[in-house]
Amino acid sequence: MKVGYLGPKGTFSYEACNEYCTENQDKIQYKTISETIIALTNNEIDECIVPIENSLQGCVTDSIDTLIQNDNIKVKKEVLVEIKQNLMSNKTCNMEDIHIVYSHPQALAQCKNFLEKFLPKAKQIAVESTAYAAKKVSEENEKCACICNLSCLEEYNLKLLKESIQDNEFNKTKFWVLSKNENTEGNFSKMSMIFSVKDKPGALYNVLEIFNKYDLNLTKIESRPAKTVLGEYYFLIDVSIENRNEENAIKEIIEKGIYIRLLGKY
C-alpha cells in the first residue's frame, strides 16, 4: 500500500500521514497538493492524505479545486491534527538578525500578529510547504528563518527561536484520506458531497431545503467557481448523517435534475 502526502518530511501532512499509516504502508512525498491528488488519479499511489480545512484560515482551495476536477476520487476518512507553528533559523542566526521569513502561505497567515509585532521589517516569502521552508533555511547562508512544524528542528538541524507562535491556540487542520474506492468500514457519521445549480433565483435554496426536510444537519458549505462562466459555482458540503436519511435526500436532489457527486461517507 502506497500513501501520498505533501512533502517533504516535516510537514503537517507528513504528521497526519504518520498518524494514519500503519508500518507496512509506504509513504510517498509530493511537492504540491494537486500533484499528490493527481498521483492517486494516475494510480501511482493507492491513497493520499491532503489538508482540506484549517480552523483559522478556512478551506484549502488547492485541495477542493483538484477534487472537483477529478471525479474518480472518494473521501475515505478524516484526520484532525493540532497545529503549532514555530519560528526556526539556522544555527548561526538569531531573532534580531532575521531579514526573511519563509513558510507556507497558511502558516504565514496563522502567525500574522507575531510577525507584525516581532519581525515587522522581515520580508515574508511563501513556499510550497512548511517543511520545504525549513529545508531552504537549513541550506541558506543568508539571515533568514522559517515557520514550521516542531519535527523539522532535528530533521533539518535548525535552531528553535520561538515555540508556538500562531495567533490562536485553537488551531487545527482537518485532513482527508482520499482513495479511488469507497469506504466500506461502516459506522458513518458524516457525508461529503459536491453539487452545482443554475444561476437563477432560489436555486441554492431548493437544494438546502431538501436537507432541512430530512432533518440533515449541514456542518459546512463552501463555494468554488466552476471556472466556466462568471456566476457558476460548485458547492462542497459536509452533512451529519446520524439519522440515516441521507439516501432519501440524495434521491430527491437527483430527481430535480441537479448535478450531485457524493465524495464519500466516513
ChimeraX attribute file (.defattr): number of C-alpha atoms within 10 A of each C-alpha:
attribute: neighborCount
match mode: 1-to-1
recipient: residues
	/A:1	11
	/A:2	16
	/A:3	23
	/A:4	28
	/A:5	30
	/A:6	29
	/A:7	23
	/A:8	22
	/A:9	21
	/A:10	24
	/A:11	24
	/A:12	28
	/A:13	28
	/A:14	22
	/A:15	15
	/A:16	24
	/A:17	23
	/A:18	14
	/A:19	12
	/A:20	15
	/A:21	15
	/A:22	11
	/A:23	7
	/A:24	8
	/A:25	13
	/A:26	14
	/A:27	20
	/A:28	20
	/A:29	18
	/A:30	15
	/A:31	14
	/A:32	17
	/A:33	26
	/A:34	17
	/A:35	16
	/A:36	26
	/A:37	27
	/A:38	18
	/A:39	18
	/A:40	22
	/A:41	18
	/A:42	9
	/A:43	11
	/A:44	15
	/A:45	20
	/A:46	19
	/A:47	26
	/A:48	29
	/A:49	28
	/A:50	29
	/A:51	26
	/A:52	18
	/A:53	19
	/A:54	20
	/A:55	14
	/A:56	17
	/A:57	14
	/A:58	12
	/A:59	17
	/A:60	18
	/A:61	16
	/A:62	14
	/A:63	20
	/A:64	23
	/A:65	16
	/A:66	17
	/A:67	20
	/A:68	19
	/A:69	11
	/A:70	13
	/A:71	13
	/A:72	13
	/A:73	23
	/A:74	24
	/A:75	25
	/A:76	22
	/A:77	19
	/A:78	19
	/A:79	16
	/A:80	15
	/A:81	18
	/A:82	15
	/A:83	22
	/A:84	22
	/A:85	23
	/A:86	22
	/A:87	27
	/A:88	31
	/A:89	27
	/A:90	25
	/A:91	11
	/A:92	11
	/A:93	18
	/A:94	16
	/A:95	17
	/A:96	9
	/A:97	15
	/A:98	18
	/A:99	16
	/A:100	17
	/A:101	23
	/A:102	28
	/A:103	26
	/A:104	22
	/A:105	15
	/A:106	17
	/A:107	24
	/A:108	23
	/A:109	15
	/A:110	22
	/A:111	19
	/A:112	15
	/A:113	16
	/A:114	14
	/A:115	21
	/A:116	11
	/A:117	9
	/A:118	11
	/A:119	18
	/A:120	13
	/A:121	12
	/A:122	16
	/A:123	14
	/A:124	20
	/A:125	14
	/A:126	16
	/A:127	14
	/A:128	17
	/A:129	27
	/A:130	30
	/A:131	31
	/A:132	24
	/A:133	25
	/A:134	31
	/A:135	20
	/A:136	19
	/A:137	25
	/A:138	22
	/A:139	10
	/A:140	12
	/A:141	11
	/A:142	14
	/A:143	18
	/A:144	24
	/A:145	32
	/A:146	33
	/A:147	29
	/A:148	30
	/A:149	23
	/A:150	21
	/A:151	15
	/A:152	24
	/A:153	20
	/A:154	11
	/A:155	14
	/A:156	18
	/A:157	16
	/A:158	22
	/A:159	19
	/A:160	20
	/A:161	15
	/A:162	13
	/A:163	15
	/A:164	17
	/A:165	19
	/A:166	24
	/A:167	17
	/A:168	15
	/A:169	12
	/A:170	11
	/A:171	17
	/A:172	17
	/A:173	23
	/A:174	19
	/A:175	24
	/A:176	21
	/A:177	22
	/A:178	26
	/A:179	23
	/A:180	17
	/A:181	14
	/A:182	15
	/A:183	16
	/A:184	10
	/A:185	10
	/A:186	8
	/A:187	9
	/A:188	16
	/A:189	13
	/A:190	19
	/A:191	20
	/A:192	21
	/A:193	19
	/A:194	20
	/A:195	19
	/A:196	20
	/A:197	19
	/A:198	13
	/A:199	12
	/A:200	9
	/A:201	8
	/A:202	11
	/A:203	13
	/A:204	15
	/A:205	10
	/A:206	14
	/A:207	19
	/A:208	15
	/A:209	12
	/A:210	16
	/A:211	20
	/A:212	12
	/A:213	10
	/A:214	15
	/A:215	16
	/A:216	19
	/A:217	15
	/A:218	17
	/A:219	12
	/A:220	12
	/A:221	13
	/A:222	15
	/A:223	17
	/A:224	15
	/A:225	13
	/A:226	16
	/A:227	11
	/A:228	8
	/A:229	8
	/A:230	9
	/A:231	11
	/A:232	16
	/A:233	19
	/A:234	20
	/A:235	20
	/A:236	20
	/A:237	18
	/A:238	19
	/A:239	19
	/A:240	20
	/A:241	19
	/A:242	14
	/A:243	11
	/A:244	13
	/A:245	15
	/A:246	18
	/A:247	11
	/A:248	12
	/A:249	20
	/A:250	18
	/A:251	10
	/A:252	14
	/A:253	19
	/A:254	12
	/A:255	9
	/A:256	10
	/A:257	9
	/A:258	17
	/A:259	13
	/A:260	16
	/A:261	17
	/A:262	17
	/A:263	23
	/A:264	21
	/A:265	24
	/A:266	19
